[in-house]
Amino acid sequence: MIVLAIDSSTSACSAALWRDGTVLACRLRAMARGQSEALLPMVAEIMAETGLDFAGLDLLAVTVGPGAFTGLRIGLAAARGLALAAGLPLAGVSTPLAVAAAVPEAERQGRTLLAAVESRRDECWVQAFASDLTPLGEVTALLPAQAAGLVSGPVVVAGDRTADLLPHLSDAVAASSPGYPDAAVVAALAARLWREGRALPPEPLYLRAPDVTL
């Protein structure tokens, strides 16, 4: 299976081509803004680098959140447009799962994993996982002190809000992985979830009502 994955849901932008466990090409750049200008050129670069065209792909994948409101819309709009034009299926992957899956297996062993994603508010998006990445609950918005109540025992924390959570946990370490999703990890997750029939729909996972109303 050949998968093209993209992410712009947090403080980075990335695109990757993945084939049966091997990353064929990848672009990743940390950036708080500018994903709308950077994302599609990244896709064009990796397609050119590998010599593949969209007819040779089996699946497209994208992070669906929760995350930055604008970043989610950029990634989803791009992915849905590409899927429509190429006639390809599109798999959604949650942002906390993508962050958690980037933590090396050796760091997860014997510890609960807590993914903490920036929400641009005092709260952060948090979700706990077992060491094998099985979710231990739903993703939710909590203050850092409240998030500590989700886990007990040894913990490894990943995500761009890691520094906010560590002071509230008695036995926790920070993961060595970046605090944002990597499209190469998203591609591998999407391939597995798609085969198992567990991929998310390509729709934004906001989990919170908008601040602006009529």
C-alpha positions in Angstrom: 0.0 0.0 0.0 1.3 3.5 -0.9 0.0 6.3 1.2 0.4 10.1 0.9 -0.2 11.7 4.3 -0.3 15.4 5.3 -0.5 17.3 8.5 -1.0 20.9 9.5 -3.0 20.5 12.7 -0.6 22.0 15.2 2.6 24.0 15.1 4.2 22.2 12.1 3.6 21.3 8.5 4.5 18.0 6.9 3.9 15.7 4.0 5.1 12.1 3.5 4.9 9.2 1.0 4.9 5.8 2.7 5.0 2.3 1.2 4.6 -0.8 3.3 6.6 0.4 6.2 9.1 2.4 4.3 9.1 6.2 4.1 9.8 7.0 0.5 10.0 10.8 0.9 9.1 13.3 3.6 9.1 17.1 4.3 8.5 18.5 7.8 8.9 22.0 9.1 8.0 23.5 12.4 5.9 26.6 11.9 3.2 28.4 13.8 1.8 30.0 10.7 2.1 29.8 6.9 1.0 26.2 6.4 -1.4 27.2 3.7 1.6 28.4 1.6 3.9 25.5 2.5 1.7 22.4 2.4 1.0 21.8 -1.3 4.5 22.7 -2.4 5.7 20.0 0.1 3.4 17.5 -1.6 4.7 18.5 -5.0 8.3 18.1 -3.9 7.9 14.6 -2.5 5.8 13.4 -5.5 8.6 14.7 -7.8 11.3 13.2 -5.6 9.8 9.7 -5.8 8.6 9.9 -9.4 5.1 8.8 -8.4 1.9 10.3 -9.6 -1.5 10.2 -7.9 -2.6 7.3 -10.0 0.0 5.2 -8.3 -1.3 5.9 -4.8 -3.7 3.7 -2.8 -4.7 6.0 0.1 -4.5 9.6 1.2 -4.3 10.4 5.0 -4.7 13.6 7.1 -4.8 14.5 10.7 -8.3 15.6 11.8 -7.6 17.2 15.2 -8.3 18.4 17.7 -5.7 21.1 17.1 -5.4 24.6 15.7 -8.6 25.7 14.1 -7.0 27.2 11.0 -4.4 24.5 10.6 -7.0 21.8 10.7 -9.1 23.5 7.9 -6.0 23.9 5.8 -5.0 20.3 6.0 -8.5 18.9 5.5 -9.3 21.2 2.6 -6.1 20.2 0.8 -6.6 16.5 1.5 -10.2 16.4 0.5 -9.4 18.4 -2.7 -6.6 15.9 -3.6 -8.8 12.9 -2.9 -11.6 14.3 -5.0 -9.4 15.1 -7.9 -7.5 11.8 -7.8 -10.5 9.6 -7.0 -8.7 8.2 -3.9 -10.0 7.2 -0.5 -9.1 9.5 2.4 -8.4 8.3 6.0 -8.5 10.6 9.0 -6.1 10.1 12.0 -6.6 11.9 15.3 -3.9 14.4 16.3 -3.2 13.0 19.8 -2.8 9.5 18.4 -0.3 10.8 15.8 1.7 12.5 18.6 1.6 9.4 20.7 2.7 7.1 18.0 5.8 9.1 17.3 7.1 8.3 20.8 9.8 5.5 20.5 8.6 2.1 21.7 11.4 1.9 24.2 10.2 5.1 26.0 6.7 3.8 26.2 7.5 0.5 27.9 6.3 0.3 31.4 4.7 3.8 31.3 1.3 5.3 30.5 1.6 7.8 27.6 -0.1 11.1 27.8 -0.5 13.2 24.7 -0.9 17.0 25.3 -1.7 19.2 22.3 -1.9 23.0 22.2 -5.4 24.4 22.1 -4.5 28.1 22.0 -6.2 28.4 25.4 -5.3 27.7 29.0 -6.6 24.1 28.5 -4.8 21.6 26.4 -6.1 18.7 24.4 -5.1 15.6 26.3 -5.5 11.9 25.8 -4.0 8.9 27.7 -2.7 5.8 26.0 -1.4 2.5 27.1 2.2 1.6 26.1 0.9 -0.2 23.1 -1.0 2.9 22.0 -4.4 1.6 23.1 -6.5 4.7 24.1 -7.4 4.8 27.8 -10.1 7.4 27.3 -11.4 10.0 24.9 -9.5 13.1 24.1 -10.7 16.1 26.1 -9.8 19.7 27.0 -8.3 20.1 30.5 -6.1 22.4 32.4 -2.6 21.0 33.0 -3.3 20.3 36.7 -6.5 18.5 35.8 -4.8 16.4 33.1 -2.6 14.9 35.8 -5.7 13.2 37.1 -6.0 11.1 34.0 -3.0 8.9 34.8 -1.1 7.3 37.7 2.2 5.6 38.0 5.1 6.2 35.6 4.1 8.4 32.7 5.8 9.6 29.4 4.4 12.9 28.1 4.4 13.9 24.4 3.1 16.9 22.6 3.7 20.7 22.4 2.2 21.2 25.9 4.5 18.7 27.6 6.3 21.4 29.6 3.0 22.5 31.1 2.0 19.1 32.3 5.3 17.8 33.8 5.2 19.9 37.0 1.9 18.3 37.9 3.0 14.7 37.5 5.0 12.9 40.2 6.7 10.3 38.0 6.8 11.6 34.5 9.4 12.1 31.8 9.2 14.0 28.5 9.3 12.0 25.3 12.2 12.6 22.9 9.9 12.9 19.9 8.8 16.3 18.5 5.8 17.8 20.0 3.8 17.8 16.7 2.6 15.1 14.3 4.9 13.8 11.6 3.2 12.9 8.3 5.3 9.8 8.0 3.8 8.5 11.3 0.3 9.6 10.1 0.8 7.5 6.9 1.7 4.4 8.8 -1.2 4.8 11.3 -3.7 5.5 8.4 -2.6 2.3 6.6 -3.3 0.2 9.7 -6.5 1.9 10.6 -7.8 1.7 7.1 -7.1 -2.0 6.8 -8.9 -2.5 10.2 -11.8 -0.3 9.2 -11.1 2.1 12.1 -10.0 5.2 10.2 -11.8 8.4 11.1 -13.9 10.3 8.6 -12.0 13.3 7.0 -13.9 15.9 9.1 -12.5 18.3 11.7 -12.5 17.0 15.2 -13.1 20.3 17.0 -14.7 18.9 20.2 -15.7 22.4 21.3 -18.3 24.9 20.1 -17.1 28.0 18.3 -16.5 31.2 20.3 -18.3 33.3 17.6 -22.0 32.9 17.3 -24.7 34.7 15.4 
